[in-house]
């Protein structure tokens, strides 16, 4: 009998060797299932390596998965100090790559997933659909194409490769692509002399209002103290409110709160200036630099560089032959979207979720980790670890364990989550901004903190 006729003998394909993908593999191994992790990059945590210089605002205690730790323990691996805050590079070197090494040949590098479908069935065909395994098409760095059959697929490929554009309507602003050589969509690494020289003594616009924007503003402010003429222009699509700078001292992730306070200090000290209610529609290139134009006709003085940090979005192109059930706004699983929608929920109203909320009309396919949140910006690492624990239990046939979701998340300290409220009066009264609190989720959940 061929493997195509015995799906239980096939591996569970996991897309992405990042924190959640590797945790998924660890949970599958713990359940006696065989994972096959496909990673487009040359090593574990390829996306994390891109921001190796950025320090996480979660401590080590909240960045490792229990099933992964069990796999690592026999190797002599020692868990880092739980109270310490690693940089992205530390996360890779001290946890992600060692975990991938333990998984061995269950992880394939240089393997990009370019398509997922039911074997022999496009998305239109109903006949015997659920009886077929998945067909995963890959492209190697050597140009070789392969077709892998799988009993299930866990897509933990994240959203790092698809950052949001500068344009406030979700599309690139006019002229944005043409000015690509002066625009970055990542937090710069000022340890690199070439990067430092690019921004030193220049005016840089930072577009965005989340933790990444805070990081860029704080680092540019530090550079301004050392390099005369350096200045940041912070572009905000909304007005300045009490929540603009995050939770501050009320944030239960102290490092995240401190980051917002540093951004605030940069503005108050004059090393950065804030432009509010500015929704970019065009970028014009002139002899003196780039001019940003808003939908109300406002034109900003020229800047030399632009750093766009407007969030990330999922790449769904290689899942076009799979029947996904996605929310039309967030691009998150239909059942999950109402629980994480930043237009509706304040920071204190995140609910537990597992395999039930992550399921799709197509059985056996799951989006996990940041990709499961679509465009919602409130994902935490521990959330992803809990997701894949539940998914692995369901694939192993342990439905009771799969549905027993217990999770404690930290209070974010920011009503509205992603800062989507346009005006102060639109924010919900009271709630998380009134006082810090821990959201206790699930029966018997223990206080463990948040993610990344």
ABEGO torsion letter per residue (X at the ends): XBAAABAAABBBBBBEABAAAAAAAAAAAAAGBBBBBBBABABBGAAAAAAAABBBABBAAAABBAAAAAAAAAAGBBBBBAABBBBAAAAAAAAAAAAAAAAEAABBBGBBBABBBBBGBBAABABGAAABBBBBBBBBAAGBBBBBBBABBBBAAEAAABBBBABAAGBBBBGAAAAAAABBABBBBAABAAAAAAABGBBBBBBEABAAAAAAAAAAAAAAAABBGBBBBBBBABBBBAAAAEAEAABABAAAAAAAAAAAAAAAAGABBBBBGBBBABBBBBAAEBBBBBAAGBBBBBBABBBBBAEBBBBAAAAAABBBBBBAAAGBBAAAAAAABAAABBAAABBBBBAAAABBABBGBBBBEAAAAEABAABBAAAAAAAAAAAAAAAAGBAAAAABBBBBBBBAGBBGGAGABABAAABBBEEAAABBBBBBBEBGBBBAEBBX
